């Protein structure tokens, strides 16, 4: 059985994840003297984690209904 999270919960999880990672990055950069390259690498790592969860279909974002999904012909 594969773990799948419904679209609304996925949207909420992704939103909380993005806000939390931005907070961590800004707080860490303010406290420590972090170079630009380290900041970019840290941001890319955070994005790769969420991208992998979407590609593995664990998260199924609906983007809060902003984009219309393609309808299949029946």
C-alpha positions as CSV (number, residue, x, y, z in Angstrom):
1,X,0.0,0.0,0.0
2,X,1.4,3.3,-1.1
3,X,1.1,6.4,1.1
4,X,-1.0,9.1,-0.6
5,X,-2.1,12.3,0.9
6,X,-5.3,14.0,-0.4
7,X,-4.9,17.2,-2.4
8,X,-6.1,19.6,0.2
9,X,-3.9,18.2,2.9
10,X,-1.0,18.2,0.4
11,X,-1.5,21.9,-0.3
12,X,-1.5,22.6,3.5
13,X,1.6,20.5,4.1
14,X,3.5,22.2,1.2
15,X,2.5,25.7,2.4
16,X,3.6,24.9,6.0
17,X,6.8,23.4,4.7
18,X,7.7,26.4,2.5
19,X,7.0,28.9,5.3
20,X,9.0,26.8,7.8
21,X,12.0,26.4,5.5
22,X,12.0,30.1,4.7
23,X,11.9,30.9,8.4
24,X,14.8,28.5,9.1
25,X,16.9,29.9,6.2
26,X,16.3,33.5,7.2
27,X,16.9,32.8,10.9
28,X,20.1,30.8,10.2
29,X,21.4,33.3,7.8
30,X,20.9,36.2,10.3
31,X,22.6,34.3,13.1
32,X,25.5,32.8,11.2
33,X,27.6,34.5,8.6
34,X,26.4,32.4,5.7
35,X,27.7,32.9,2.1
36,X,25.4,33.3,-0.8
37,X,26.4,29.9,-2.3
38,X,25.6,28.1,1.0
39,X,22.2,29.8,1.1
40,X,21.5,28.7,-2.5
41,X,22.5,25.2,-1.8
42,X,20.4,25.0,1.3
43,X,17.4,26.3,-0.7
44,X,17.9,23.8,-3.5
45,X,18.0,21.0,-1.0
46,X,14.7,22.1,0.6
47,X,13.1,22.3,-2.9
48,X,14.5,18.8,-3.9
49,X,12.9,17.2,-0.8
50,X,9.4,18.6,-1.7
51,X,9.9,17.8,-5.4
52,X,10.8,14.2,-4.6
53,X,7.7,13.8,-2.5
54,X,5.5,15.1,-5.3
55,X,7.2,12.9,-7.9
56,X,6.8,9.8,-5.7
57,X,3.0,10.7,-5.5
58,X,3.1,11.0,-1.7
59,X,2.0,14.5,-2.0
60,X,-0.7,15.3,-4.5
61,X,-1.0,19.1,-4.7
62,X,-4.1,20.7,-6.2
63,X,-2.5,24.2,-5.8
64,X,-5.6,25.3,-3.9
65,X,-7.7,24.9,-7.1
66,X,-5.9,27.7,-8.9
67,X,-5.1,25.7,-12.0
68,X,-7.7,23.6,-13.9
69,X,-6.8,20.0,-14.4
70,X,-7.0,18.5,-17.8
71,X,-10.2,16.7,-18.4
72,X,-10.1,13.4,-20.1
73,X,-12.5,12.5,-22.9
74,X,-14.8,9.6,-22.1
